[in-house]
């Protein structure tokens, strides 16, 4: 997550379902209310169908789920949608993307220098 805060949701589908259920909708009632296909929404919620990354579609889902644009939930929603598609959110600058190999090395347990870590932190904070 860009905002250095771990999402409480494990996936886009988990977040979608949790938000829908917390609003008191069954799958069928949600789909009838917002004119969505129940089969597709079910597959989205079970992470069998990755979400579209088109702004109008994601914004429509967010509006139906009462996720306010710009909120922490909005950021999580967009980030999880991109993760589901194995894409980086456009909000991550090209300058920051050049440091992804360092992140991957760290995840794999390989060491990177303190200077490189400080440079990464500096770039992230500037983004």
C-alpha positions as CSV (number, residue, x, y, z in Angstrom):
1,X,0.0,0.0,0.0
2,X,1.2,3.4,-0.9
3,X,0.2,5.0,2.4
4,X,2.4,2.7,4.5
5,X,-0.7,1.2,6.2
6,X,-1.5,-2.4,5.8
7,X,-5.0,-3.1,4.4
8,X,-7.3,-5.0,6.7
9,X,-8.5,-6.9,3.6
10,X,-6.6,-9.8,2.0
11,X,-7.9,-9.2,-1.5
12,X,-10.2,-7.0,-3.7
13,X,-12.9,-9.6,-3.5
14,X,-12.7,-9.8,0.3
15,X,-13.0,-6.0,0.6
16,X,-15.9,-5.9,-1.9
17,X,-17.8,-8.6,-0.1
18,X,-17.2,-7.1,3.4
19,X,-18.4,-3.7,2.3
20,X,-21.5,-5.1,0.7
21,X,-22.4,-7.2,3.7
22,X,-21.7,-4.4,6.1
23,X,-24.2,-2.3,4.1
24,X,-26.8,-5.0,4.7
25,X,-27.1,-6.2,1.1
26,X,-27.3,-9.8,0.1
27,X,-25.5,-10.5,-3.2
28,X,-28.9,-10.6,-5.0
29,X,-30.3,-7.4,-3.5
30,X,-27.0,-5.5,-4.1
31,X,-27.0,-6.6,-7.8
32,X,-30.7,-5.7,-8.2
33,X,-30.2,-2.3,-6.6
34,X,-27.2,-1.4,-8.7
35,X,-27.9,-3.4,-11.9
36,X,-24.9,-5.7,-11.6
37,X,-24.7,-9.3,-12.8
38,X,-24.8,-11.5,-9.7
39,X,-22.6,-14.1,-11.3
40,X,-19.9,-11.6,-12.1
41,X,-20.1,-9.9,-8.6
42,X,-19.9,-13.4,-7.0
43,X,-16.8,-14.2,-9.1
44,X,-15.3,-10.8,-8.1
45,X,-15.9,-11.4,-4.4
46,X,-14.4,-14.9,-4.6
47,X,-11.4,-13.6,-6.5
48,X,-12.2,-15.7,-9.5
49,X,-12.6,-12.7,-11.8
50,X,-10.2,-9.8,-11.5
51,X,-11.8,-6.4,-11.4
52,X,-11.7,-4.0,-14.3
53,X,-9.2,-1.1,-13.8
54,X,-11.3,1.3,-15.8
55,X,-12.0,4.4,-13.6
56,X,-15.7,4.5,-14.3
57,X,-16.2,0.9,-13.4
58,X,-14.2,1.0,-10.2
59,X,-15.8,4.4,-9.3
60,X,-19.2,2.8,-9.8
61,X,-18.4,-0.1,-7.5
62,X,-16.9,2.3,-4.9
63,X,-20.0,4.5,-5.0
64,X,-22.3,1.5,-4.6
65,X,-20.2,0.3,-1.6
66,X,-20.2,3.8,-0.1
67,X,-16.4,4.2,-0.4
68,X,-15.6,7.9,-0.6
69,X,-13.1,9.0,-3.2
70,X,-9.8,9.9,-1.6
71,X,-10.5,8.1,1.7
72,X,-8.2,5.4,3.1
73,X,-10.8,2.8,2.0
74,X,-10.6,4.3,-1.5
75,X,-6.8,3.9,-1.6
76,X,-7.1,0.3,-0.4
77,X,-9.9,-0.4,-2.9
78,X,-7.8,0.9,-5.8
79,X,-4.6,-0.7,-4.6
80,X,-6.3,-4.1,-4.2
81,X,-7.9,-3.8,-7.7
82,X,-4.4,-3.3,-9.1
83,X,-2.9,-6.1,-7.1
84,X,-5.6,-8.4,-8.4
85,X,-4.5,-7.6,-12.0
86,X,-0.8,-7.7,-11.1
87,X,-0.4,-4.1,-12.1
88,X,1.1,-1.1,-10.3
89,X,-1.3,1.8,-9.5
90,X,-0.7,4.8,-11.6
91,X,-0.2,6.8,-8.4
92,X,3.2,5.2,-8.0
93,X,5.7,7.5,-9.8
94,X,8.1,6.2,-12.5
95,X,10.9,7.4,-10.3
96,X,9.7,5.1,-7.4
97,X,9.2,2.2,-9.8
98,X,13.0,2.0,-10.5
99,X,13.5,0.9,-6.9
100,X,11.1,-2.1,-7.2
101,X,14.0,-4.5,-7.9
102,X,15.5,-3.5,-4.5
103,X,12.2,-4.2,-2.8
104,X,12.0,-7.6,-4.5
105,X,15.5,-8.4,-3.3
106,X,14.6,-7.4,0.2
107,X,11.5,-9.6,0.1
108,X,13.6,-12.5,-1.1
109,X,15.9,-12.0,1.9
110,X,18.9,-10.4,0.2
111,X,20.6,-7.5,1.8
112,X,20.7,-3.9,0.5
113,X,22.8,-1.1,1.8
114,X,21.6,1.4,4.4
115,X,22.2,4.2,1.8
116,X,19.8,2.5,-0.7
117,X,17.2,2.0,2.0
118,X,17.4,5.7,3.0
119,X,17.1,6.8,-0.7
120,X,14.0,4.6,-1.1
121,X,12.4,6.1,2.0
122,X,13.2,9.6,0.8
123,X,11.7,8.9,-2.7
124,X,8.6,7.3,-1.2
125,X,8.1,10.3,1.2
126,X,8.4,12.7,-1.7
127,X,5.7,10.9,-3.8
